């Protein structure tokens, strides 16, 4: 009994309608002081209100478990993407109820607006959904679900606590993998902002012998098969497979810069995961190297069934550091890991020509042994400033400085190309599609 009364007081809340009714009764008592003829009205009103209040308490508390609710969350959340969270609620009352729902979302989101108001009929149920967009990898702790139930009288609310606290990990963006998987399989790259690449010549990897059809290259005629079959037969070739593709992630302070609340490293991680998926669909081998002031994770290139899962688990734990990249250590790591000529996609960021030139000697040494693609980021705020008309002298000054830095980024691309290093300058939001397009272009041109 003691426990019942404790729960009763803790979970009982007064509504605005009850306070409005009490205010009305108070006004009647005040009027009865000046008009004695109506002195019976406030007393009748007070007793009627107390009776309704007792009925409301009886209706809400007669059932111990008047309402049921639980939260439906994915096993893991996708970083940088909208993830759907739903709440299932079911009424067990024998009358319609109004329900207010507050979900205790993880503190990382800093959101106080996850609340709903709904009505449930007798024995009714509903599913309420909302979206969460995490911007950091790690573990996110969900709390309880708070339910505030009102009867048709709506004089009081009874609070229920439902759902269990749970911890949900946030992994690198995996929801976009299917989109880029279709991109790689269907070759409809133009739908994703990419462009078609004209093939030069043909691959030297044999696929099959097939019957000649108009349009086939007559230089691939197989005369022995033609003699055996009595009709023209040609050799068919396909893209070379089992080539090693490494994503190299720079984890230095240059990758801490945020863009739409997501760090540049997280954009690079999401792009690396998507690229690894496409690489394995193309039957190439995907690998991973992370580097900062010290050696990070190294996953040798492979295309076994669990390779993508290994890459995702490693990327889940990666964090930026505050020191600059040790380029000599990167060169040593690559030479020890990539034993044959490979494609290296180096995700980093250069803000100035001098910063790039400090790393250029090591990049040139790496490019002697491997096909190197340096991917770095366009500063979209500078682009916005350069496209904005200047209204006064201060804005002219800012416009000039922004144009200088934007031009320097383009100069970095030219400088890298002059030394045989391919470069991709891209806005962070387009990083994934531009990186995959670059890989497909290299495959089409047989650059590797």
N, C-alpha and C positions, 0 to 999 in steps of 0.2 A: 504493500500500500504506500509506504514511504517513497519507494522508487517511482510509483505511478504519479504521485503528486510532484516529485522533482521534475519528471519529464513533462508534466502538465504545465508547470510554470515556465520551464525553459523553452518549450515549443509553442507557447501561446502568444499571439501577436494581435494587437488591436488594430482595426482598420479605420480608414477615414470616415466611413459611414457611421460607425459607432460614435465617434467624436462629434460628428454632425448632429446625431440624434441627441447626445448629451447636451450639446449647445442649444438645441431647440427646447429641451426641457428646462434648461436654465433661463432662457428667455421667457418661457411661460411663467416660471416662478416670479420673475421680475415684473411681468405684466400683472400677475395676480396681486402683487403688493399695491398697485395703483387701482386695480379693478377687482374688488373682492368677489364680484359675482362669478368670476371664472376661476376661483381658487381651487376648484376640484380638478380642473384640466391638467395642471402639472403633475398632480399626484397620480392620476390615471395614466398619464403619459410615462411617468417614471416606472410604475409597476408593469406596464405593457412592455417597456424597453427591457426591464430585468427579465421578464418572462421570455421574450424573444432571444435574449442573450443566453439564457439557460437552455432553450431549445437548440440554439446554434452550437453551444458547447456539447450538448448531448449528441447531436447529429455527427459532429466531426470526431468525437472521441469514443463513440460506441464501438467502432472497429479498431482493433489494435494496428492492423496493417491495412490502412485504407487505400493506399496507392503504392504502386511498384514502379521502379525505374532502373534502368541500367544504361551504361555508356557503351557504344560500339566504336572501337578504334582499330585502325590497321595494326598489324604486328610491328610495323616500322613506318616512320614518316619520311617523306622525300624532301630533302633540303632544297629550299628555294622555290618549291611548288606549292600550289594549294592542295591541301589534304582534307578530305571530308571526314568530319566527326559527327556521329548521330547519337541521339538520345531516344530510347524507347520508353514510353510511359504508359501505364495501364491503370485505370480506375477500378477499385473494388467496392466503391460506395453504391448504395441503392438510390442515388439521386444524382443529377448533374452537378458537376463541380467546376470551379475556375481554378486553374493551377498556374502559379508563377514558378519558373525553373531558373536556377542559377547554377552554372557549371564552373567548378574550380579548375581553371586551365593552368598549365605550367607558368611559373613566374617569368620565364624567358620571353613570353609574348607580351607581358605588361598590358593585358587587356582586361577591362572591367565592364565590357559591354556584352558578354556572353550570357544573355538572359532572354527568356521567352515568356509570353503570356498566352495561354490557350484555354479552351473549354473542352471538357470531356463529358459525353453523355453517360448514361447508366452503363457501367461495365465497358466503357469505350477505351480505345487505345490510340496512340499517335506516335509517329516517328518525326522528330525534329532534327534538322541537320544544319551544320555551319561549317565554315572553312577556316583552317589555320595554315599560315605560311611560315614555317621556321626558317631562320636565316643562319643558324649555327648548328653544326653537328654535335652530337652528344646525347645524353639521357635527359628526357623530359618527364617530370613527375606530375601526373594528373591527381587531383584531390577527389572530394566527394561531390555528389549532386544534391543540392538543396531544393526542396519542393515546398511551396507555400500554397496550401489548399484552402479554398473558401466554399462554403455551402451557398445555396441560393439566397440565404439571408444576408450574407457577406458582412456580418458584424465583427467576426474574428477570423484569424487565419491560424491554421495548424501547420507547423513545420515538420516535414519528414526529411530524413537524411538517407540517401540511397547511393548505390554504386560503391565500388571499392577503389581505394587509391591504387594507381598503377603507374609503372614506369615504361615509357615507350621510347626506343632509340630513334634518332634522326640520322639517316644514312645519306650519302651523296645521291643526288637526284637520279632516281631509277624510273620514275614515271614517264620520262621522255625517251627511254630506251626503245620502246616499241615503235615510236614515231620514226626514229633514225634507223631502226631495224628495217622497216618498210622502205625507207629511203635507199638503203643499201641493196635490198633485194630487187625492188622494182625499177631502180635506176631513174626514178622520177625526181631527180635532184632539183629540177627547176621549180618544183612546188615548194621547196624549202629555201628559196633564195639563192640557190646554187646555179651554176651554168654548165652546159654540156661541154665536154672536152673532146676535141677531135683526136682520134688515135693516129699515131704515126707508125706505119708498118704494122707488124703483128707480133704477138708473143711467140717465143720459141718453145713454150710448153705444149706438148702434143696432147690433144683431147680425143679425137676419134677420126675414122675414115668414113666419109659420107658421100652420097651421090651428088654429082655436080649439078648445080642449078644456075641459071643465068644470074650474073652478078658476082659469083665467086671469083676469087683471084685465080687466074689460070696458071700462075706460077706455083700454086700449091698442088697441081695435078700429081696424083700418085699413079705412075705408069704401070707398075706391077699389079696393083689392085685393079686398074682399068683393064689390063689384059685378062686377068682372071674373071672379072665380072662381065666383060663384054660391053661395058658402058663407062662413061667418064666418071672417075672417082677422085676426090680431092681430100687432102689432109686438113682437118679442122684443128685450130689451135685455141687455147684459152689463156686467160691471164695467169701469170706465174703465181704459184701458191707457196705456202709455207715460208714466206719471207718474214723476217723479224721486224716488228714495229714496236718501238719503245716510247712511252710517254715519260718525259723527264720534267718533274715539277720542282720549281724554285720555291723554297719555303722561307726565303729571307724577308726582311722588313719591307721590301718593295712590293710584296704581295699582300700586305695588310690593308691597303687602301680599300675603303668600302664603296660599293656602288649599289644603290637601291637596298641598303642594309646588308648586302652580301659581300664578303671580302673577295678580292681578286683570286685568292687561293681557292676559295670555294667554287668560283666560276671555272677555274682550271681543273679542279677535281671533277666537277660535273661533266666537263668536256672530255676529260681523260676516260671516264667510265663509258660515255657514249661512244667515243672513238674505239675503245677496246672491244666493245660489242660489235661494231661494224667490221673491225679488223678480223675478228673470229668468224663472222658470217662470210667474209671473203676468203676464208680458209687460210688466212695468214696467222702468224703467231704474235700474241700481244704480251708486252712486258711493261714493267714500271720501275722507275728510279726516282727517288726523292732526295733532294740535296738542300743544304743550307750552309752554315759554317762548319757543319759536321755531316758525316754520311748518314743518310736516312734509310728508308726501306728499299730493298732491291728484290724484284721478282723477275727471274729470267723469262724471256719470251717463250710462250708455249700456247697451244690451242687445245689443251685437254678440257674435259667437261667442267671441271671445277675451277678453271683459271679465272673466270670472271668473278666468281665468288671470292677467291683469294684477293683479287685486286680491290674489290669493294670493301672487304674487311680491313685492308691496309689503309685505304683512303679514308675510311670512317674515323681513324685515329689521328690523322695528320693535322698538325697545327703549325702556324707560322712562328718564326723566331725573330729576334731583334737584330741579329748581326747580318752582315753581308754574306753572299754566297762564296764558298771556297771553290773557285773554278779549277784549281789544280787537282783538288780532291775529286771533282766531278769528272775530269778527264781520266784520272786513274780508275775510277769506278766504272766508267764506260768501257775502257780498254780491258778491264778484268771480266766484265759481264757479257758484252757483245763481242763474241769471238769472230763473227762473220759480218760482212757489210750489212748494215741495218738502216732503217729509217728512224731517226730520232726527232721527236716533236718536243721541243724545249719550250715550256710555258714559263715566261718570265715577264718582267716589266722594265722598260727603259724610259726615264723621264727626261734624259738629256743625252746629247752626243758624247759628252765626256764619260758618262756612266757606261755607255755601250763600248767605247774604245778601251775601257779598262778590262772588259771581258773579251774583246775581239781576238787577241792572240790565241787564247785557249779555244775559242769557237773555230778559228781557222785550222787549228791542229785536229780538232774533232772532225771537221768537214773533210779532211784528207782521207779518212778511213770510212766514213759513213755519210749517208744522205742526211743533212741537217736542216731542219725547219725551225726557225725561231718564231714563236708566237708571242706577241706582246700587245698591250692594250692602248686603244685610243682614249684620250681624256675627253669624254663627251661634254663635260662642263666647258672646256676650252672651245669645243666646236659650237656649243650654244652661244658663247660670248662672241665668237667671230661672225656668226650669222645674225646677231642682233644689231640693229642700227644704233649708232652712237647718238646720244641726245645732248651731251655736254662734254667739256674738256676731260673730265675724269673718265667718262666712258670711252672716249677716244684713246686715252692712255691704256685702259684695260683691254680694249679691242686690239691695240697694237701688240701688247705683250702676249695676249692669247694667240694671235696670229703667228708670232715668232715661235712660240712653243709648239703649236700645231705643225708649222712648217718643219721644225726640227725633227719631229716624229717621222715625217715623210723622208727627210734626209737620212735618217737611221736605216730605213728600208733600203734606200739606194746604196748606202754604204755596205750593208750586208750583202746585197746582190752582187756588188762589184767583186767581193771576195768569194763568190761561189756558194754563199749561204742563202737559202731561200727564207723569206720573211713574210709573216702575215700580221698586218696591223688591223685590229678589229675592235669594235665596241664590245664591252663585256657581254651584253645581252645576245650578241650574234656570234659569240666565240665558238660554240659547239658546231653550228652549221658551217662556219668558215673553215674550221679545222678538219671536219670530215670531207668537205669539198676539196681541200688541199690534198688530203690523202688519196681521194679518188682520182684527182688530176695526176698525181705522181704515178699511180698505178696505170692510168690510161696512156701516159707518155713513156712508160717503162724507164722512168728516171732512176729507179732503184736497181 
